[in-house]
Amino acid sequence: MEFKKNISALNLFVSSMALITLGLYIFFETDIFLEWFPMIVGTILIYTSLSKFYSFYSKNNNKNNFVLLGDFVILIQGILAFIKPNLILIIFPAFVVFYSLCLGTISAIVFYQYKKAKAPFSILMILKSIAFFVIAFLVISANFYDKTFIITKLTGLYLIFYGITIFTDFIDEEIPKSYANKLIRKFSVRLPVLFTTNILKSTLKKVNDFINQVDTNNGEINLSENQIGLEPNLDILIHVKKDGTGAFGHVDFFFDGYVISYGNYDFSSLKLFGSMGEGVLFFAKSKEKYIKFCNWYDEKTIFDFGLRLTDLQIEKVRNKIKEHMANSYYWLAPIDYYNNKNKDYDDYASELSKANSITFRKIKRGRFKYYFTFYTNCVKFADSILGQAGIDILNLNGVISPGAYFNYFDREYRRKNSIVITKTVYNPKGIVK
């Protein structure tokens, strides 16, 4: 596993031009693209399935019958792409309907939370919700050709703007600007959130496979060096575990001697299968103890990206944290509130309180008063603070996942002219630097 592979300016340029060219072709030659698309997809699916079959039988690996069945389903899909091409073309409208319904539902829930918390922009959220539901309805009601044609053109536009975003990365790489002059965040188009939710899990698998192949007796594996020779003054901590809700990920950060995190840590307030609750901050004094706790408690792996901020950026980050502090009040974990040493408290906040010197605070009002996994989550909170440092990962629909954050910072780490200067992986089996 190559821990750090630099992204060259040439790589950025070629990628951006390829995306823009493909987007322009899809937009202006939509009919031709739709004619060839099923055959291209069919060829890829058949090749993929046959490759998997070959791997299954030739390498005699440990795949089970369910995986073999999945490979067979891929083969059937590839054959159907040639026999019934419209079944493949329906992917575009089906994806738009599903995505619009998800975002419409999320926006409606956020509207309810904002209204309850008397937060600004609540009207905007209900308008967004209505707009997404209207889009889903229009796609469902339109005839097959029209909706496929229009959505394919929109896909072409998306690829063009995504390519432009990567091209701006190329410009930054070739003509580096001082990040102090980038405090006003630029508009960018990144991968849709549905495409980033599995990034963390797949990366975790690579890390685990690599650690299992090397000697970890000393507990640390050094694979890269800090070429700049400077120490980071802010660390982004991105958590992930192999299964369960932990596979979606979690984000907090280390700054001015404290790990700062936001989440639904008051278990008595949890709703909707734990996806909603009252927003709680915590400040943990020891980063080392906190990481060890996470490795032990949930067997989480933590990706630590070290950032080197300017004095002006640091001051802006501090001021934003002070704003959140002023909009919060002290809250005690159950183990500290009841102070009953004869009772075993096993909720997350109590376990965390046992393991570290920690302070909890509940949000008084505003958009972070209520936590929601799919919108006002840990990433949204971290982004509200790190945005002061010019981190340009603004999302078109406001939904940012831990996977999207990992994708952004991992990409920045592999660039030469970047404020992300270190990357460390804290795995229960060892540390990879």
TAKAFEN-V207577 format. One record per helix or strand of 2 or more residues. SS is the DSSP state (hx for helix, st for strand). FROM is the first residue (numbers start at 1). LEN is the number of residues. Records with the same first field share a line. If there is no record, write none. Layout:
# TAKAFEN-V207577
SS=FROM-LEN + FROM-LEN
This chain:
# TAKAFEN-V207577
hx=9-20 + 30-29 + 65-19 + 85-33 + 122-20 + 144-31 + 179-3 + 193-3 + 199-15 + 244-4 + 267-3 + 287-11 + 311-16 + 334-5 + 348-8 + 378-12 + 402-12
st=220-2 + 234-7 + 250-6 + 258-6 + 276-3 + 280-5 + 301-7 + 328-4 + 358-6 + 370-3 + 420-8 + 430-3
